[in-house]
Amino acid sequence: MKYTLQKVSWLLTRFSGLNMIRLVGCLIAAFGLCVGCASTRTPIREEKCILQDWSADGAKLLVMSKWGADVWDLGTIDLRTGRVYRLTDVGPKIQIISAVFSPDGRQVAYGGTENLEIGQKWRIYIVDEEGVVVHQLINEKSVGIAGWPDWSPDGKWILYSGRFFNLGAGHVAADIWRVSSIGGKAEKLTSSDAHDGMPCFSPDGKQIAFRSGKERMRDLYIIETSPGPPAKQLTSGMGVILPSWSPDGAVIAFSSRTKGGIWSVTPEGNNLTQLIADEFCWELAWSPDSSKIAFTRRVMENDEAKKISVCIWDVAKGKVVREF
């Protein structure tokens, strides 16, 4: 720093008048640009973080949080330091629903809506490591939302849940869609009057797990990525939330609205097991080596979350080993 100030002082002695004004202007502009570039990398202390994903290199968690306003934005937790860094600044008009890292960890896909009233605009965006939008995949006017994206292992496709408010039937209906990660026409993969949502690819990209059902009684199903046999039901009466396929392909983990905690089941529908008994733990993501599960823990009081934190559960040890 001392050396830098000496150089600036030397420069100032070489300029005067209009040239001096130009030099100072350049220095201010350069400093401003540097600050702007670093703004999304400023570490933030934030008590309420909601987990979204775990990067493929194992170095960071993707979270949603609030920074100074009643607006949810995306950030990352550096697992080496435990510090939270802001990634996006979407403003008050966009409601982010969920987000996921790309397979290489260099981009993030997120889905959400422009508002939560009739006439919403669907949005699926892809942003880079600095939160800059590089692709806008879905932007359609509809009565519904587009959320819960998941990236195919080869990086070519984005799955998402397209939800419609079926006013005539008196309930919410949704289907699973996919779209190219560089944009294009979306393709519908399921079609029913139920709520098909929260899809995730298998590690080899050949199957898709998702939850389906009506009202709160939604269970876990899988389908082939290519057209094949009908969806196979894996659970019954579990109230499945946010399924997540383990990277080794052995099991699919999910939160249970009806039973509480985090459970797992094999892709064949066998060995239904409760992994974490904590009642109010919902969003979850596996570590790249399948040895740990990160999840959002809520401490509830009078049906309100008084504390929200992100925890890391060691599967072998059967306990939380880190909490943010």
C-alpha positions, -999 to +999 in steps of 0.1 A: +000+000+000+028+024+009+045+016-024+013+023-043+008+057-026+044+067-035+038+059-072+005+080-072+024+109-055+051+106-082+024+107-110+008+138-094+041+157-096+042+151-133+008+165-142-009+199-138-039+218-150-062+200-174-040+169-175-042+167-137-080+168-138-080+140-164-056+119-144-077+123-112-108+114-132-092+083-145-081+072-111-116+077-096-132+058-125-107+030-122-112+028-084-150+028-089-149+000-114-128-021-091-152-015-063-181-024-085-164-056-097-158-067-061-192-058-047-207-092-051-176-107-035-180-088-003-184-111+027-218-106+044-229-117+079-265-130+075-284-151+100-310-165+076-296-186+048-316-212+029-296-239+012-298-244-025-269-266-037-233-279-030-207-272-057-191-301-075-156-292-062-170-294-026-157-259-018-189-239-015-226-240-008-252-220-028-278-203-006-306-178-006-306-150+019-318-114+025-294-085+023-307-053+038-342-056+023-372-080+022-358-095-010-342-129-014-310-130-033-284-157-040-250-161-023-224-186-015-208-199+016-171-205+014-166-238+033-129-230+040-137-197+059-175-200+066-180-166+051-211-157+030-207-139-003-235-122-022-240-134-058-271-117-072-290-084-068-323-091-085-343-062-070-378-062-055-397-074-086-381-108-089-390-136-065-363-163-067-378-198-061-347-220-062-312-223-077-286-248-086-249-249-096-238-259-131-218-292-131-185-273-134-196-248-106-189-218-128-226-208-134-258-209-115-293-215-129-322-200-109-360-199-114-386-175-101-413-150-110-416-113-116-444-111-091-468-134-072-501-122-087-521-132-118-501-125-149-467-135-136-437-138-160-418-171-158-381-167-155-352-192-157-319-174-157-283-185-158-257-163-142-219-165-140-196-165-110-201-127-106-239-128-108-240-115-143-269-129-164-255-149-194-287-166-206-324-160-201-340-194-208-376-189-199-396-156-200-432-164-208-464-147-196-485-172-177-505-179-146-478-198-128-442-200-119-410-217-132-388-230-105-366-257-090-342-260-119-316-288-121-287-292-145-280-323-164-246-339-156-233-331-191-244-295-187-266-295-218-301-294-202-320-276-175-349-294-158-376-273-141-411-274-127-437-253-145-466-247-122-500-235-132-529-223-111-557-245-125-585-222-115-612-244-131-601-275-113-596-256-081-560-268-075-525-262-086-512-284-114-476-286-125-454-306-150-417-313-155-401-295-184-366-293-198-348-267-219-314-264-234-289-246-211-282-222-239-318-214-246-345-226-270-379-241-270-389-259-237-401-295-238-427-309-215-417-343-200-448-351-178-484-342-182-511-348-155-536-329-133-513-336-103-484-314-091-452-328-107-423-307-093-388-304-078-371-326-104-335-338-103-313-358-127-297-391-117-258-389-117-257-406-151-284-384-165-306-413-176-334-409-150-353-381-134-366-381-098-394-358-089-423-355-065-459-358-076-494-357-060-522-335-050-524-312-020-498-321+006-497-358-001-469-359-027-446-388-031-414-397-049-414-409-086-388-415-112-390-415-150-365-422-178-350-391-194-358-405-228-394-416-236-400-449-218-422-466-193-447-447-171-434-430-139-425-454-111-437-445-076-410-450-049-428-439-017-462-437-002-476-411+022-442-393+027-451-358+017-419-355-003-400-322-005-370-314-027-355-348-036-318-350-042-300-379-059-267-389-042-237-384-065-228-421-062-263-430-075-271-453-046-301-434-030-324-405-034-327-383-003-357-361+004-373-341+032-407-355+045-435-331+053-456-358+069-429-378+088-404-351+095-367-352+089-346-363+059-351-398+044-335-418+017-347-446-007-330-466-034-340-459-071-357-492-070-379-481-041-362-502-014-346-495+020-367-464+030-345-450+058-346-419+080-312-403+078-318-372+099-346-370+126-346-332+129-383-324+122-379-291+104-350-297+080-360-292+044-337-281+016-308-305+011-278-312-010-252-339-011-214-334-009-196-346-041-184-378-024-218-386-010-204-387+026-223-356+039-256-338+035-261-301+038-296-290+048-316-260+061-326-263+098-355-242+111-361-236+148-399-232+150-420-213+175-457-208+171-455-219+135-428-193+127-391-199+120-373-181+148-339-193+136-328-205+102-293-221+097-275-243+072-261-275+087-237-302+074-246-338+084-219-365+084-237-396+072-212-421+087-210-402+121-248-396+121-245-360+134-242-324+124-205-315+120-208-278+109-235-251+112-237-217+096 
